[in-house]
């Protein structure tokens, strides 16, 4: 068995930081999917939300495999960070706007990019640490890439609906309640 060459302390910090981000990202994905349940985005966002929650669980499983303790305070910070992010102005006082949708999709995209980098980093470390399953990490990385593609498409449609409402693709898009 190959011994891990990474500092356990640094690995723990890295994985817990990503777990915090995954917690906030899962909350954002769940809320965004719920807000768009009746829109043209609904099905895609529900799929993305379910996958993001599964990815968070996969990360926690990997942490357990690596014997990295979960820092609950970081998970709470990720959860609270998502709640605080809701306080941003969106151009309306009481209701959501298309701008909310656009910013949420951008937040999800940023989270997916970070997650892809995590899986990529762990995949690179799998050669040195047999506790990491390279096939599973490759599967998770490929899923993140597919999520990125879907989010790019949704973002493009939301931006067209918000900033160029006369374009044909914008007329087919419902940007949310």
C-alpha positions in Angstrom: 0.0 0.0 0.0 1.3 3.4 -1.0 1.6 5.8 1.9 0.1 9.2 1.5 2.7 11.8 0.8 0.5 14.8 1.5 0.5 16.5 4.8 -2.6 15.2 6.6 -3.2 18.7 8.1 -3.1 20.4 4.7 -5.3 17.7 3.2 -7.8 18.1 6.0 -8.0 21.9 5.5 -8.4 21.5 1.8 -11.1 18.9 2.0 -13.0 20.7 4.7 -12.9 24.0 2.8 -14.4 22.1 -0.2 -17.0 20.5 2.1 -18.0 23.9 3.3 -18.3 25.1 -0.3 -20.2 21.9 -1.2 -22.7 22.6 1.6 -23.4 26.1 0.5 -23.5 24.9 -3.1 -26.0 22.2 -2.3 -28.2 24.7 -0.5 -28.0 27.1 -3.5 -28.8 24.4 -6.0 -31.8 23.1 -4.0 -33.2 26.6 -3.6 -32.7 27.5 -7.2 -34.3 24.3 -8.4 -37.3 24.9 -6.1 -37.7 28.5 -7.3 -37.7 27.3 -11.0 -39.8 24.2 -10.6 -42.5 25.6 -12.9 -40.0 27.2 -15.4 -38.3 25.9 -18.5 -35.2 25.5 -16.3 -36.9 23.3 -13.7 -36.0 19.9 -14.9 -32.3 20.7 -15.5 -32.0 22.5 -12.2 -33.6 19.6 -10.3 -31.1 17.2 -11.9 -28.2 19.5 -11.1 -29.4 19.9 -7.5 -29.6 16.2 -7.0 -26.2 15.6 -8.5 -24.6 18.4 -6.4 -26.0 16.8 -3.2 -24.7 13.4 -4.3 -21.3 15.0 -5.0 -21.3 16.5 -1.5 -22.0 13.1 -0.1 -19.2 11.6 -2.2 -16.8 14.2 -0.8 -17.8 13.3 2.7 -17.3 9.6 1.9 -13.8 10.4 0.5 -13.0 12.3 3.7 -14.0 9.3 5.7 -11.9 7.0 3.6 -8.9 9.3 4.1 -9.7 9.6 7.8 -10.1 13.3 7.6 -12.4 14.6 10.4 -15.3 16.8 9.2 -15.1 20.2 10.7 -18.8 21.0 11.4 -18.1 24.7 12.0 -16.9 24.9 8.3 -20.1 23.1 7.1 -22.2 25.6 9.1 -20.2 28.5 7.6 -21.0 27.2 4.1 -24.6 26.9 5.0 -24.8 30.4 6.5 -22.8 31.8 3.6 -25.5 30.6 1.2 -28.2 32.2 3.4 -26.3 35.5 3.6 -25.9 35.5 -0.2 -29.7 35.8 -0.5 -29.5 39.3 0.9 -28.0 40.8 -2.2 -30.0 43.5 -4.0 -31.7 42.3 -7.2 -33.5 45.4 -8.4 -36.7 44.5 -6.7 -37.8 44.8 -3.1 -40.1 41.8 -2.5 -39.8 39.5 -5.4 -37.2 37.7 -7.4 -35.9 39.1 -10.6 -34.2 37.7 -13.7 -31.0 39.1 -12.2 -31.4 36.7 -9.2 -31.6 33.8 -11.6 -28.5 34.9 -13.5 -26.4 35.4 -10.3 -27.6 32.1 -8.9 -26.5 30.3 -12.1 -23.2 32.0 -12.0 -22.8 30.9 -8.3 -23.6 27.4 -9.2 -21.1 27.5 -12.1 -18.4 28.8 -9.9 -19.1 26.0 -7.4 -19.0 23.4 -10.1 -15.7 24.7 -11.4 -14.2 24.5 -7.9 -15.6 21.0 -7.4 -14.0 19.9 -10.8 -10.7 21.3 -9.6 -11.1 19.3 -6.3 -11.7 16.0 -8.2 -8.9 16.8 -10.6 -6.5 17.4 -7.7 -7.5 14.2 -5.9 -7.3 12.2 -9.1 -3.7 13.4 -9.4 -3.0 12.3 -5.9 -4.6 8.8 -6.4 -1.3 7.5 -7.8 0.3 8.1 -4.5 -2.6 7.2 -2.2 -4.4 3.9 -2.7 -7.3 5.1 -0.5 -8.4 7.2 -3.4 -10.4 5.5 -6.2 -9.2 6.9 -9.5 -12.2 5.5 -11.4 -14.7 7.1 -9.0 -12.8 10.4 -9.1 -12.8 10.4 -12.9 -16.5 9.7 -12.9 -17.0 12.7 -10.5 -14.8 14.9 -12.6 -16.8 14.0 -15.8 -20.1 14.7 -14.0 -18.8 18.1 -13.0 -17.9 18.8 -16.6 -21.4 17.8 -17.7 -22.9 20.0 -15.0 -20.8 22.9 -16.3 -22.2 22.4 -19.8 -25.8 22.4 -18.6 -25.2 25.5 -16.4 -23.5 27.3 -19.3 -26.6 26.7 -21.5 -29.0 27.8 -18.7 -26.9 30.9 -18.1 -26.9 31.8 -21.8 -30.7 31.5 -21.9 -31.2 33.5 -18.7 -28.9 36.2 -19.9 -30.7 36.4 -23.3 -34.1 36.6 -21.6 -32.9 39.3 -19.2 -30.7 41.5 -21.5 -32.0 40.7 -25.0 -35.7 39.8 -24.6 -36.5 40.3 -28.3 -34.2 37.4 -29.4 -36.0 34.2 -30.3 -34.1 32.0 -27.8 -35.1 34.5 -25.0 -38.8 34.3 -25.9 -38.7 30.5 -25.4 -37.2 30.9 -21.9 -39.1 31.4 -18.7 -36.7 32.9 -16.3 -38.6 32.1 -13.1 -41.4 33.4 -10.9 
